[in-house]
Amino acid sequence: MGTFFQAWRRRQAEQQAAEWTQEQEEARHAVEELPDVLREQARRAVDTLLEGRDEEVAGALEDLDQLLEPHPQLRDRFFRLRVVDDAVEFLDPGES
């Protein structure tokens, strides 16, 4: 039984790692599709969400929100990304 459980846990960990990698790729791809004038600032915010410290999450979300506020379609797209949604939930767990 221990062997089955270990195999199951390993598979779960591999699936989670694959999902995280996919989420990172989706977020970075979304940044690359932005117009040049928005790209670098959005890249910094997304990189902070992906790799930054917990205390940097609020600032990165605020930066991204302010950057994309004049562009509602882009804002909607970014705020549907899992990494952004997870950051929003992290800051306000009662919202979900």
C-alpha positions as CSV (number, residue, x, y, z in Angstrom):
1,M,0.0,0.0,0.0
2,G,2.9,2.4,0.8
3,T,4.2,2.0,-2.8
4,F,0.9,2.8,-4.4
5,F,0.5,5.9,-2.2
6,Q,4.0,7.1,-3.0
7,A,3.4,6.6,-6.7
8,W,0.1,8.5,-6.4
9,R,1.7,11.4,-4.5
10,R,4.6,11.5,-7.1
11,R,2.0,11.7,-9.9
12,Q,0.1,14.5,-8.1
13,A,3.3,16.5,-7.6
14,E,4.2,16.1,-11.3
15,Q,0.8,17.2,-12.4
16,Q,1.0,20.3,-10.1
17,A,4.4,21.1,-11.5
18,A,3.2,20.8,-15.0
19,E,0.2,23.0,-14.3
20,W,2.4,25.7,-12.7
21,T,4.7,25.6,-15.7
22,Q,1.7,26.1,-18.0
23,E,0.4,28.9,-15.9
24,Q,3.8,30.7,-16.1
25,E,4.0,30.2,-19.8
26,E,0.4,31.6,-20.3
27,A,1.2,34.7,-18.2
28,R,4.5,35.3,-20.0
29,H,2.8,34.8,-23.4
30,A,0.1,37.3,-22.5
31,V,2.8,39.8,-21.7
32,E,4.6,39.2,-25.0
33,E,1.3,39.9,-26.9
34,L,1.0,43.4,-25.3
35,P,1.8,46.6,-27.3
36,D,5.4,47.6,-26.8
37,V,4.5,50.6,-24.6
38,L,2.9,48.3,-22.0
39,R,5.1,45.2,-22.2
40,E,8.1,46.0,-19.9
41,Q,6.0,47.3,-17.1
42,A,3.6,44.4,-17.4
43,R,6.5,42.0,-17.5
44,R,7.9,43.4,-14.2
45,A,4.5,43.0,-12.5
46,V,3.9,39.4,-13.8
47,D,7.5,38.4,-12.9
48,T,6.9,39.7,-9.4
49,L,3.7,37.7,-9.2
50,L,5.5,34.5,-10.4
51,E,8.8,34.8,-8.6
52,G,8.5,37.7,-6.1
53,R,8.1,37.7,-2.3
54,D,4.6,37.6,-0.7
55,E,4.9,41.2,0.4
56,E,5.4,42.3,-3.2
57,V,2.2,40.8,-4.5
58,A,-0.1,43.7,-3.6
59,G,2.2,46.2,-5.4
60,A,2.5,44.1,-8.5
61,L,-1.2,43.7,-8.7
62,E,-1.8,47.4,-8.3
63,D,0.9,48.2,-10.9
64,L,-0.8,45.8,-13.4
65,D,-4.2,47.1,-12.6
66,Q,-3.2,50.8,-13.2
67,L,-1.2,49.9,-16.3
68,L,-4.2,48.1,-17.9
69,E,-7.0,50.3,-16.6
70,P,-7.2,52.3,-19.9
71,H,-7.4,49.0,-21.8
72,P,-10.4,47.1,-20.5
73,Q,-10.1,44.1,-22.8
74,L,-6.4,43.6,-21.9
75,R,-7.2,44.1,-18.2
76,D,-9.9,41.4,-18.4
77,R,-7.6,39.0,-20.1
78,F,-4.8,39.5,-17.5
79,F,-7.1,39.3,-14.6
80,R,-8.4,35.9,-15.9
81,L,-4.9,34.5,-15.8
82,R,-4.6,31.9,-13.1
83,V,-1.5,33.6,-11.5
84,V,-3.2,36.9,-11.3
85,D,-6.4,35.3,-9.9
86,D,-4.4,33.4,-7.4
87,A,-2.7,36.7,-6.3
88,V,-6.1,38.4,-5.9
89,E,-7.3,35.4,-3.8
90,F,-4.0,35.5,-1.8
91,L,-4.6,39.1,-0.8
92,D,-8.3,38.7,-0.1
93,P,-9.1,35.0,0.6
94,G,-12.7,35.9,1.6
95,E,-13.5,37.0,-2.0
96,S,-13.5,33.4,-3.5
